[in-house]
Amino acid sequence: MMKKETEDEIQRRIMINSNLDKEKINEKVNNIMEYTEDEKNELSYEQAIKMDKRTYYEFYISLLKTNHSLIFTFFNNKDYNSKIIKIDIFFIGFIIDYFLNGLFFDEDTMHKIYETKGSFNLEYQLPKIIYSSLISLVLNILLKTLALSNNAIINFKNDKSKDDIDKRKVELENNLKIKFILYFILSSIFLLFFWYYISMFGAIYPNTQYHLLKDALISFGLSLIYPLGIYLLPGIFRIHALSDLKKNREYLYNFSKVLQIF
């Protein structure tokens, strides 16, 4: 027969469970209130002096996590964005590159392919690949503005006012819903148009498909490679500004924040 619990044992078990629940709640609250990489990178100069003790290497890694499309999509799980939407944007980025490279295939390009007997001429194609990469960057920024919820949630989190918090929560949810709907509408229109154009292009110029795919892969590859070099720069100015003993190099700190945008 099972031993019947005494009243004291029942109370003790309830208290233990209650304490465990409180610990879990406190842990969740601490995780929510802990600064994300984005928040740390956007601290004011005064806040960063007090709170940001990261090394140059740690700051560089944080920039890759928050800005490099591949790392941001698949290896940064500590932000306030939807994982599914991040993956969706990543693959749409490649489709945009594919479409734009097809858009730059003109009569001169076809003639060049004919002259070289189908061999790939990187020197000739490189300027067009760069142009398509830049345009793709702009379109991706537009889509990310609509699709990513991180900044809106951080602004809500950093607003310490307790007035109308329920109203602000509803407004946040409604704004995000509108943004997500606009994103899916716009991205669907893009995908339909890109699919139609690429299909027609492939039907009319079947012998150029290899060249188009190669251009698209190079263009997309460039978008993954150049941030590795660009994001080496902001940390140089940021760490130098924060390590200054007189703490009067805010201009350098703000300049590093500008470089983070690219």
N, C-alpha and C positions, 0 to 999 in steps of 0.2 A: 504493500500500500504506500502511496505517496505521502510524504510528510506534509501536514497542513501548516501553511505559513502563519506565524503569529502576527499580530497587528503591528508590532515594532518592525518586524522583517519586511512587511508590506510597505510601511512608511519609508524605511531605509531604501528599498528598491525604487520607490517612486522618486525619492530625492536624488538617487544616483542617476536615474533616467533623465530627470529634470536638469541636472547639472550637465549631463552629456549633451542635451538639446541646446542648452545655453552656450556651450563651447562651440557647437556646430554653427549656431547662429552668429556668434562673435567672429568665428573664422570666416564665414561668408561675408560679413560686413567688412572685415579687414581686407579681404580679397577685392571687394568692390571699391573700397576707398583707397587702396594702394594705387599709386600713379602708374599708368601704362607708359610704354616707350614714347608714344606721341605726346603725352602730357609732360614728361620729363624734357623732351626736346623743345617744347614750347614755353617752358618756364620763363618768367621775367628774369632780368639780370640779377635783381636782389634775391629772388627766390632760388635761383640756380646757385648763387654763391653759398647759400645756407644748406641746400638740399642735394645738389648734384655733385656727387663725389666719384663719378665714373671716370675711368681712364680714357685716353684717346681711342684705344682699341675697342672698349666697350661702347663708346659713343658711335664709332664707325659701324659696328655690328647693329646697333639700334637703328641707324639710318637705313641699312639694308633691309632690316625686318619691316620697316614702315614704308619704304619707298620702292625697293626693288621688286618688280612685279612677280617674279617666280618665288622669291623668299617670302614676300608679303602674303602671297596666296596660300602657299602650302606649309610654311614653317612659322608663321606668326599667329598663334592662337590666343594671344592675350590682348585683344582689342575688342571694340564694340561693333564689329561688322559681321554680317552674315557670311559664314564660310561658303555656302552654296553660291551666293552672289559673287564673292571674290573669285571663285573658280570659273563662274560664268564669264566674268569680265576678262579673265586671263585668256580664255579660248576665243572670245570675241576679238580680243586684241590681235591674235594671229590672223583671224579672218579679215580684219580691217587691213592688215599688212598685205595679205594676198590680193585683196580687191584693188588697193592703191597701186600695187606694182603692176597689175593688169591694166589699170587706167593709164599708166605711163608707157605702155607698149604702143608706139605709134608706127607710122610707115618707115621712119628712119631706123627704128629698132629692128623691124622686120628685114629691112634691106641689109642691116649689119649682120644679122643672123645668116642671111643668104650668102653674104660675102665671105664669112668665116666658115661656111659650110656646116653650120649648126653648132660650132664650138662656142663655149661660153666666154664672153669678153668682159672680165670684171672691171677693167679700167673704164670701158664705155658705159657699163651699167651702174657703176658705183654712185655717180651723182644722183641718178633717179632713185636708187635705193635709199640714199640719204634723205631726199625730198619726201619720199613716201613714209620714212620713219618719223620725220618731223610732223607731218600731217596726222599720222597715226597717233602720235603723242597728244596732239590737241584733241582729237576725237575721244581718246581714252580718258583724258581729263574731264571732258564733258560727261561721259558716262559715269565716271567715278563720283562726280559731284552729285549726280542723281541717286546713285546706287548705294553709296557708303554712308553708314549711319554713325560712324565713330565720332566725328566732330560735334554733331548735334547732341549726342549723349554726354560727351565730355562737358559741353557748355551747360547742360542741365545739371550734371553732377557738381560742377564748380559753383553753381549758383547756391549760396549758403542760405538764402532767404527762405524762411518757412511759410511766408505768405502765399496763399493761393497755390500751394504745391500740387494739389490734386488737379487744379485747372491747368497748370503748366505741364503736368504729366499727360493730360488728355491732348493738349495742343501738340506736344512732342509726338505722341503716337499718331495723331492725324497728319502732321507734317511728313512723318516718315512714310506713312501709307501712300500719301500723294506722290512723294518722290519715287517710291518703289513702283507705283503704277506707271508713272511717266517713263521710268527707266525701262520697264518691260515693253511698253508700247514703242519707245524709240529704238531699243535694241532689236525688237522684232521687225520693225520697218527696215532697219539697216540690214539685217540678215536676209530678209526676202529680196531686197534690192541687190545686195552683193551676190546672192545665189543666182539670181536671174542674169546679172551681168557676166559673172564668171562662166555660167553655163553657155551663154551665147558666144562668149569669147572662145571657149574651148571648142564649140561646134564650128566656128568660122576659121579658127587658126589651130587646128589639132596638133600641128608640129611644133608649136611654141610652148606646150604645156610644161615640158621639162625646164625650159628657161624661166618661165613664170614661177614655178614652184621653187626653183633655186634662188631667184631674186627674193621671193617672200621669206624663205628660210634665212637668208643672209640679213634681210631687213629686220626680221624678228630677233635674230641672234644679236644684232647690233644693239637693239633695245635692252637686251639682257646683259651686255658686256660693258657699255659705256658708263652705267651707274657705278660699277666697281671702281672706276677711276675718279669720277666726279665727286663721289661721297668721301674721298680722302681729304678734300679741301676744307669743308666746314669745321671739322674737328681741330684743325691747326689754329684757326682763329678763336674758336670757342674755348679750348683748353688754355690758350695763352691769356684770354680775357679773364677767365675764372681763377687762374693761378697768380694773377697780379696782386701783390701785397697791398697796394693802395686802393684796389677795387674801384678804379676809375676808367676802365676800358669797356664801357658799355657799348660804345660804337663798334668795337671789334666783335662783341657778342652779337649785336643785332645784324652785323654783316654776315656772320656765320649762319644766322637764322634765314637770311635771304638766300644764301647758297643752298640751304636744305631743300628749297622749293624745286630746284631743277632736277 
